[in-house]
């Protein structure tokens, strides 16, 4: 008896089956990550002892930067803009309404400072954890959320820009000191409400000493999206020098961004701190259009933050460049000099206008000219838009953070979250000529 021919699945059905198979595979991988790690009894004992043992350092804690010894603070903060007292005063006066800064200075047995740290006590409500829009399924539970998070770090910038250690000091000791300062501040702030979660952000993902030291204190480390960094060649003295170092395809693409903006009647120019203050409503509206599209918004800039920062840091450390058409601001980008690194800081743009002309990309690449003008050695552009930044020549520098729940018994939740967390990988791009001299 002849056998009936096997039916070939329809393309639509085959696509659904492949999608289901991929979903099951990802679920299986996630469940594997949740499997508890078998740890030695000795490791468990060491962690228990570390969590109950002081670091041996002495601490000065403060709610305001001007309450600390300025000479000692400046000695450790060095050239870091984001630890400078000029910047921290701006943060206190114009910071997000749900963020309260805290400060710690750790000293050795001789009273010499070995570390300074910026902390932030953050109030988190449900509306900050999702994009705006009607989502009734999650609106109700999120509406009830009102928690506090204590961060050793700065939510308004990325990278290791919220702590500084004296070179040569035992790193394991100072990281233990970070954990102890976190504990002391959390206990001191208990009258204002319990902070259930503590976080240290950011440090280099390859810093095993930081990870191991914080792990002893109950923190779980997780790798985040990388910081995209462009190393500036000493031979680049102008924007044209940078363009000349690109291969023809990438150079043409960079020039095309400028031409497209010019064709749309858009001019890019730098503005003063006074102009920023005068048109702060315009700046904030452009920032808000970008910020509101993000799913996670733990902190939002106040309207006066960027103008005040520009005024405090001056033109030698802060540049704001706007995209202007017929006198109307339709985009902006800020660049901050932080030591030998230029930081491509906050950006904002009019979304409808950006759909018609490459405003964002033109502003993004303009930070290269600003960084060269500063005389910086590097340009740090942060975690987002990995593809266009890679095309500019940026390379990823992996970052990590560490989190801990106040109740040790509930740290399994934190463990599960860190094990299942994922981040985007930066694409590999080679925009520069192979023979380009350093």
C-alpha positions as CSV (number, residue, x, y, z in Angstrom):
1,X,0.0,0.0,0.0
2,X,1.5,3.4,-1.0
3,X,2.6,5.7,1.8
4,X,0.9,9.1,1.9
5,X,3.4,11.9,1.3
6,X,4.4,13.9,4.4
7,X,2.9,17.4,4.4
8,X,5.3,20.3,4.4
9,X,4.5,22.8,7.2
10,X,3.1,26.0,5.8
11,X,5.6,28.9,6.0
12,X,3.6,30.8,8.6
13,X,3.3,27.7,10.8
14,X,7.0,27.0,10.4
15,X,7.8,30.5,11.5
16,X,5.6,30.2,14.6
17,X,7.2,26.9,15.5
18,X,10.7,28.3,15.1
19,X,9.7,31.3,17.3
20,X,8.3,28.9,19.9
21,X,11.4,26.8,19.9
22,X,13.6,29.8,20.3
23,X,11.5,31.1,23.2
24,X,11.7,27.7,24.9
25,X,15.5,27.7,24.4
26,X,15.8,31.1,26.0
27,X,13.6,30.1,28.9
28,X,15.8,27.0,29.5
29,X,18.9,29.1,29.5
30,X,17.4,31.5,32.0
31,X,16.3,28.7,34.3
32,X,19.8,27.3,34.2
33,X,21.1,30.7,35.3
34,X,18.7,30.7,38.3
35,X,20.2,27.4,39.5
36,X,21.8,28.1,42.9
37,X,25.6,28.1,42.9
38,X,27.1,25.6,45.2
39,X,29.5,27.4,47.5
40,X,32.0,26.1,50.0
41,X,31.4,26.4,53.7
42,X,34.6,28.5,54.0
43,X,33.2,31.0,51.4
44,X,30.0,31.3,53.3
45,X,31.8,31.9,56.6
46,X,34.1,34.5,55.1
47,X,31.1,36.5,53.8
48,X,29.4,36.2,57.2
49,X,32.4,37.5,59.0
50,X,33.0,40.4,56.4
51,X,29.4,41.6,56.8
52,X,29.8,41.9,60.5
53,X,33.3,43.4,60.6
54,X,34.3,47.0,60.3
55,X,36.9,48.0,57.7
56,X,39.1,49.7,60.2
57,X,38.8,53.0,58.4
58,X,37.4,56.2,60.0
59,X,34.6,58.0,58.3
60,X,33.2,61.6,57.9
61,X,29.7,61.6,56.6
62,X,27.8,64.7,55.4
63,X,24.6,65.8,53.7
64,X,26.3,68.8,52.0
65,X,29.7,69.1,50.3
66,X,30.5,72.4,52.1
67,X,30.4,70.6,55.5
68,X,33.5,68.6,54.6
69,X,37.1,69.8,54.7
70,X,37.6,71.3,51.3
71,X,41.3,70.9,51.1
72,X,41.1,67.1,51.9
73,X,38.2,66.6,49.5
74,X,39.9,68.4,46.6
75,X,43.2,66.5,47.2
76,X,41.4,63.2,46.4
77,X,38.9,64.5,43.9
78,X,41.7,65.8,41.7
79,X,40.7,66.9,38.2
80,X,37.4,65.0,38.3
81,X,34.6,67.4,37.4
82,X,31.9,65.2,38.8
83,X,33.6,65.1,42.2
84,X,34.5,68.8,42.1
85,X,32.8,71.0,44.7
86,X,31.7,73.4,41.9
87,X,29.7,70.6,40.3
88,X,28.4,69.1,43.6
89,X,26.9,72.4,44.7
90,X,25.0,72.5,41.4
91,X,23.8,68.9,42.1
92,X,22.6,70.0,45.5
93,X,20.8,73.1,44.3
94,X,19.4,71.8,40.9
95,X,19.4,68.0,41.2
96,X,16.4,65.7,40.5
97,X,13.6,66.2,43.0
98,X,13.7,62.5,44.1
99,X,17.5,62.5,44.7
100,X,19.3,63.6,47.9
101,X,23.1,63.6,47.8
102,X,25.3,62.2,50.6
103,X,29.0,62.3,51.0
104,X,31.6,60.2,52.7
105,X,35.3,60.6,53.3
106,X,37.3,57.5,54.6
107,X,40.6,58.1,56.5
108,X,43.3,55.7,57.7
109,X,44.4,55.2,61.3
110,X,46.7,58.3,61.0
111,X,43.7,60.5,59.9
112,X,44.9,60.7,56.3
113,X,42.0,60.5,53.7
114,X,42.2,57.4,51.4
115,X,38.8,57.7,49.7
116,X,36.0,60.1,48.9
117,X,32.6,59.0,47.8
118,X,29.4,60.5,46.5
119,X,26.1,58.7,47.4
120,X,22.6,59.4,46.4
121,X,19.4,58.5,48.2
122,X,16.8,57.9,45.5
123,X,13.0,57.7,45.9
124,X,11.6,55.3,43.3
125,X,8.0,55.4,42.3
126,X,6.2,53.2,39.7
127,X,5.9,55.9,37.1
128,X,9.7,55.9,36.7
129,X,9.9,52.2,35.7
130,X,8.0,52.3,32.4
131,X,7.3,54.4,29.4
132,X,4.3,56.7,29.4
133,X,1.1,55.4,28.0
134,X,-1.9,53.3,29.0
135,X,-0.9,49.9,30.3
136,X,-3.6,48.9,32.8
137,X,-2.1,45.5,33.4
138,X,1.0,47.0,35.1
139,X,-0.3,50.4,36.1
140,X,-2.1,49.2,39.2
141,X,0.8,47.3,40.9
142,X,3.3,50.0,39.9
143,X,1.2,52.7,41.3
144,X,1.7,51.3,44.7
145,X,5.5,51.3,44.4
146,X,7.3,53.8,46.6
147,X,10.7,52.7,47.7
148,X,14.1,54.1,48.4
149,X,17.5,53.1,46.9
150,X,20.9,54.1,48.2
151,X,23.5,54.5,45.5
152,X,27.2,54.9,45.7
153,X,27.4,56.6,42.4
154,X,25.7,59.4,40.3
155,X,22.6,58.6,38.4
156,X,23.2,61.6,36.2
157,X,26.4,60.3,34.7
158,X,28.0,56.9,33.8
159,X,31.3,55.4,34.7
160,X,33.5,55.5,37.9
161,X,32.9,59.2,38.5
162,X,31.5,59.1,42.1
163,X,34.4,57.9,44.1
164,X,38.2,58.4,44.2
165,X,40.8,56.4,46.0
166,X,44.4,57.4,46.9
167,X,46.8,55.5,44.6
168,X,48.6,52.7,46.3
169,X,45.9,52.1,48.9
170,X,44.8,48.5,49.3
171,X,41.8,48.3,46.9
172,X,40.2,45.6,48.9
173,X,40.3,47.8,52.0
174,X,38.7,50.8,50.3
175,X,36.0,48.7,48.7
176,X,35.2,47.4,52.1
177,X,35.1,51.0,53.2
178,X,32.6,51.8,50.4
179,X,30.3,49.0,51.8
180,X,30.8,50.3,55.4
181,X,30.0,53.9,54.4
182,X,26.9,52.6,52.6
183,X,25.8,50.8,55.7
184,X,26.4,53.8,58.0
185,X,24.5,56.1,55.7
186,X,21.6,53.7,55.3
187,X,21.3,53.5,59.1
188,X,21.6,57.2,59.6
189,X,18.8,57.9,57.0
190,X,16.4,55.4,58.6
191,X,14.4,58.2,60.0
192,X,13.6,59.3,56.5
193,X,12.5,55.9,55.4
194,X,14.2,52.5,54.9
195,X,16.4,52.0,51.9
196,X,15.8,48.3,51.0
197,X,18.3,48.2,48.1
198,X,21.9,49.4,47.9
199,X,23.8,49.8,44.6
200,X,27.4,50.7,43.7
201,X,27.7,52.1,40.1
202,X,29.8,52.0,38.0
203,X,33.2,50.3,38.0
204,X,35.2,48.4,35.3
205,X,33.6,45.1,34.6
206,X,37.1,43.5,34.7
207,X,37.8,44.8,38.2
208,X,37.8,41.5,40.1
209,X,39.0,43.1,43.3
210,X,35.9,45.3,43.4
211,X,33.6,42.4,42.6
212,X,35.2,40.1,45.1
213,X,35.3,42.7,47.9
214,X,31.7,43.7,47.4
215,X,30.6,40.1,47.1
216,X,32.0,39.4,50.6
217,X,29.6,42.1,51.8
218,X,26.6,40.5,50.1
219,X,26.6,42.5,46.8
220,X,25.9,40.8,43.5
221,X,27.7,42.3,40.4
222,X,26.1,42.5,37.0
223,X,27.7,43.8,33.8
224,X,25.8,46.7,32.2
225,X,25.9,48.2,28.7
226,X,29.4,49.4,27.9
227,X,30.7,52.9,27.7
228,X,31.5,53.7,24.1
229,X,34.9,55.5,24.1
230,X,36.8,57.1,21.3
231,X,40.6,57.4,21.8
232,X,41.6,60.8,20.3
233,X,44.9,60.7,18.4
234,X,47.5,63.4,19.2
235,X,47.6,64.2,15.5
236,X,44.0,65.4,15.5
237,X,44.1,69.1,16.1
238,X,40.9,69.9,14.2
239,X,37.7,68.3,13.1
240,X,39.2,68.1,9.6
241,X,42.1,66.1,10.9
242,X,39.6,63.5,12.3
243,X,37.8,63.4,9.0
244,X,41.1,62.8,7.1
245,X,41.8,59.8,9.3
246,X,38.6,58.0,8.2
247,X,38.2,55.7,5.2
248,X,36.3,57.2,2.3
249,X,33.0,55.5,3.1
250,X,32.9,56.6,6.7
251,X,34.2,60.1,5.8
252,X,31.5,60.6,3.2
253,X,28.9,59.5,5.7
254,X,30.1,62.0,8.3
255,X,30.1,64.8,5.8
256,X,26.6,63.8,4.6
257,X,25.2,64.4,8.0
258,X,26.4,68.0,7.9
259,X,25.1,68.5,4.4
260,X,21.7,67.0,5.2
261,X,21.3,69.4,8.1
262,X,22.4,72.3,6.1
263,X,20.0,71.4,3.3
264,X,17.2,71.4,5.9
265,X,18.1,74.9,7.1
266,X,19.7,73.7,10.3
267,X,22.8,75.4,11.8
268,X,24.9,73.9,14.6
269,X,26.4,76.5,16.9
270,X,27.7,76.7,20.5
271,X,25.7,78.8,23.0
272,X,26.7,80.5,26.3
273,X,25.6,79.7,29.8
274,X,23.5,82.9,29.7
275,X,21.7,81.8,26.6
276,X,21.0,78.4,28.1
277,X,19.5,80.1,31.2
278,X,17.4,82.4,29.1
279,X,16.1,79.5,27.0
280,X,16.1,76.8,29.6
281,X,12.4,76.0,28.9
282,X,13.4,75.1,25.3
283,X,16.3,73.0,26.4
284,X,14.3,71.1,28.9
285,X,11.5,70.4,26.4
286,X,14.1,68.9,24.0
287,X,15.6,66.8,26.8
288,X,12.2,65.7,27.9
289,X,11.3,64.4,24.5
290,X,14.3,62.0,24.6
291,X,14.0,61.2,28.3
292,X,10.3,60.2,28.3
293,X,11.0,57.6,25.6
294,X,13.2,55.6,28.0
295,X,11.7,52.7,29.9
296,X,13.7,53.3,33.1
297,X,13.9,56.8,34.4
298,X,15.3,56.6,38.0
299,X,16.1,60.3,37.9
300,X,15.0,63.2,35.7
301,X,16.9,66.5,35.2
302,X,15.5,69.6,36.7
303,X,15.1,72.5,34.3
304,X,17.9,74.6,35.8
305,X,20.5,71.8,36.1
306,X,22.3,72.2,32.7
307,X,22.3,76.0,32.7
308,X,23.6,76.1,36.3
309,X,26.3,73.5,35.4
310,X,27.4,75.5,32.4
311,X,27.7,78.6,34.6
312,X,29.6,76.8,37.4
313,X,32.1,75.0,35.2
314,X,32.7,77.7,32.6
315,X,33.5,77.4,28.9
316,X,36.8,75.7,29.6
317,X,35.0,72.6,31.0
318,X,31.4,72.8,29.5
319,X,30.2,73.2,26.0
320,X,26.6,73.3,24.8
321,X,25.9,73.1,21.1
322,X,22.5,73.6,19.6
323,X,20.8,72.7,16.3
324,X,18.9,75.8,15.3
325,X,16.5,76.5,12.4
326,X,15.0,80.0,11.9
327,X,15.9,81.0,15.5
328,X,14.2,77.9,16.9
329,X,16.2,75.4,18.9
330,X,15.4,71.9,17.7
331,X,18.3,70.0,19.3
332,X,21.2,70.3,21.7
333,X,24.2,68.3,23.0
334,X,26.5,69.0,25.9
335,X,30.2,68.1,26.3
336,X,32.0,68.1,29.7
337,X,35.8,68.0,30.3
338,X,36.4,65.5,33.1
339,X,40.2,65.2,33.7
340,X,41.7,64.0,30.4
341,X,38.3,62.7,29.2
342,X,35.6,64.6,27.4
343,X,32.2,63.3,28.2
344,X,29.5,63.6,25.6
345,X,26.8,64.4,28.2
346,X,23.1,65.1,27.8
347,X,21.4,65.4,24.4
348,X,17.9,66.4,23.4
349,X,16.1,66.9,20.1
350,X,12.7,67.6,18.6
351,X,11.5,64.2,17.5
352,X,9.4,65.2,14.4
353,X,12.3,67.4,13.2
354,X,14.8,64.6,13.7
355,X,12.6,62.4,11.4
356,X,13.2,64.8,8.6
357,X,16.9,65.5,9.2
358,X,19.7,63.7,11.1
359,X,19.8,66.1,14.0
360,X,20.8,63.6,16.6
361,X,23.6,62.0,14.6
362,X,25.0,65.4,13.6
363,X,25.0,66.6,17.2
364,X,26.6,63.3,18.3
365,X,29.5,63.6,16.0
366,X,30.0,67.3,16.9
367,X,31.2,66.1,20.3
368,X,34.4,64.9,18.6
369,X,35.2,68.5,17.6
370,X,34.4,69.7,21.1
371,X,36.6,67.0,22.6
372,X,39.5,67.9,20.3
373,X,39.0,71.5,21.2
374,X,39.3,70.7,24.9
375,X,42.6,68.9,24.2
376,X,41.2,65.7,25.7
377,X,42.7,62.3,25.2
378,X,39.4,60.4,25.1
379,X,35.8,61.0,24.4
380,X,33.3,59.0,26.5
381,X,29.8,58.8,24.9
382,X,28.0,56.4,27.3
383,X,25.9,53.4,26.8
384,X,23.2,54.1,24.2
385,X,23.2,54.2,20.4
386,X,26.0,51.7,20.1
387,X,25.9,51.3,16.3
388,X,26.4,55.0,15.3
389,X,29.1,55.4,18.0
390,X,31.0,52.4,16.7
391,X,30.9,54.0,13.2
392,X,32.5,57.1,14.7
393,X,35.4,54.9,15.9
394,X,34.3,54.3,19.5
395,X,35.2,51.0,21.3
396,X,33.3,49.5,24.2
397,X,34.7,49.6,27.7
398,X,32.6,47.2,29.8
399,X,31.1,48.5,33.0
400,X,29.5,46.8,36.0
401,X,27.4,47.6,39.0
402,X,26.8,45.8,42.3
403,X,23.5,45.5,44.1
404,X,22.4,44.2,47.5
405,X,19.1,43.9,49.4
406,X,18.9,45.1,53.0
407,X,17.6,41.7,54.1
408,X,20.3,39.1,53.5
409,X,17.6,36.3,53.2
410,X,16.0,38.2,50.3
411,X,19.3,38.5,48.3
412,X,18.3,35.5,46.3
413,X,15.9,37.8,44.4
414,X,18.9,40.1,43.6
415,X,20.9,37.1,42.6
416,X,18.2,35.9,40.2
417,X,17.9,39.4,38.6
418,X,21.7,39.8,38.1
419,X,22.0,36.3,36.6
420,X,19.3,36.9,34.1
421,X,20.3,40.4,33.2
422,X,21.5,41.0,29.7
423,X,22.9,43.9,27.8
424,X,23.6,44.9,24.2
425,X,26.9,44.1,22.6
426,X,28.7,46.8,20.7
427,X,29.2,46.1,17.0
428,X,32.7,45.9,15.5
429,X,33.5,48.7,13.1
430,X,36.8,49.9,11.6
431,X,36.3,53.4,10.3
432,X,40.0,54.5,10.3
433,X,42.6,54.1,7.6
434,X,45.0,51.2,8.4
435,X,48.1,53.4,7.8
436,X,46.8,56.3,10.0
437,X,49.7,57.4,12.3
438,X,49.1,57.6,16.0
